[in-house]
Amino acid sequence: MISFHWVVLGVAAFLHLGAVGSPSPSRAAQAAVAADTLTTAYSVDGVQVIHRRSSVSTVVANVYLLGGVRSAPPGRSGIENFLLQVSERGTARYPRDVLRQALARTGAEMVVEPHEDWTMIGVRSTLAELDSAWSILGDRVSQPRLDSADVEFIRAQMLAGIRQRQDSPDALLNYLADSVAYSGAPYALSAVGTEESLARTSRADLSSYLRTTVVRSRILLAVVGNVDRARVERMVRSAFGALPKGDYHWTIPDTLGAPERDAVMVQRTLPTNYLQGYFRGPPADSRDGAALRVAAAVLSGRLFGEIRSRRNLTYAVSANYRDRALTSVGLYVTTTLPDSVVTIMANEIRTLQMLEIPTEFLRPVIQQFITEYFLDNETSTAQADFLARSLLYRGDVLAGDRFVAELRGVSGEDVRRVANRYFRDARWAYVGDLSGITRARLLRF
């Protein structure tokens, strides 16, 4: 019989994240989730729009080019990020120096963030300068100059960044782990590209991609700020009206079949060894999502308590839920004794699969999630991103309402069930001393 002392330790270890004594969400924040009347979703000439009215003095407008790594032509991963980075060097109406001066005058910030499911280019601006900043963003998406010298300049910068991956064990580990976890599937591709894909992507490729793939039906716009609908509609038409409509339809990638266990291992002489593995989870719209988040948090607490606090075998260990259209749970650790740590990890997972935690013991964990949900949505930038994920992953811009209710509905039996269903067939990446790790031990997960 398994002692409930395990459960007490598990919850206590998780509480190092701050669940006990966490601030409760404000009444205003709770009311906003309970009845969100400020958020609407609509379409403008084929462009999807999420619009949240806010009284803050700044405006966030994020443009999501949907599809992410699935949109790249064969052998051209990272092409969309490449295109948008080059667009910073100048557009049809804004040559490079004029573009930079205009942004400096407005005080606006413009960002590009590649992601496996989309590429985002966004602007953060004051309400008074929004139109000027938005005009630049619209030109960057629809009318980049793509001068040959600028293409080569950005290519060199991006290649240098990718080569630096070899100098950072964590960066190399993350790249390898993603590649092996989704080998043979789109997520194995890099949203920023590889040395090979960037080297072979020509200016003509960028121009062709812009002409054929950047279409209105691929655009999702999320606006958070004190902007009325009529102004948002004018913004969409002014920026994207000249683009082809296209016939793109966003879908969650097909559920992948059960993977074979695998591990990729790279020899490096380092002060410590780096290990990361992924369990494939369900699609983001699955009913198992909430329970898997909680199960990952409980496991993370157990690993922290046993590997770091009790045995002092690491300074960093975690189990994290990865929120993508196809979800996953990642195990991460740095240690000088990888074989010992892998054995402990396996034991903790087996215990979680065997034991049904009393549901009342999960309440601090669940309350922490809910608290973080409100805290994460305090900024306009976070709200825009969360709303986009809600629409794309859950099919409803107001899915945050259900998110809270689903977390509160997670039971101990749910945690044990998803642990048994998903905490299996891990795929691993390892960077460090190969003499300290046994491949067969990794493949037992």
PyMOL commands that set and color helices and strands:
alter all, ss='L'
color gray80, all
select helices_A, chain A and resi 5-17+27-34+68-71+79-87+96-106+130-142+148-167+169-181+186-188+195-200+203-213+216-218+229-240+289-310+338-354+359-376+380-394+400-408+412-422+434-436+439-442
alter helices_A, ss='H'
color red, helices_A
select strands_A, chain A and resi 39-44+47-53+58-66+109-114+118-126+219-225+262-267+273-283+316-322+326-335+427-432
alter strands_A, ss='S'
color yellow, strands_A
deselect
rebuild
show_as cartoon
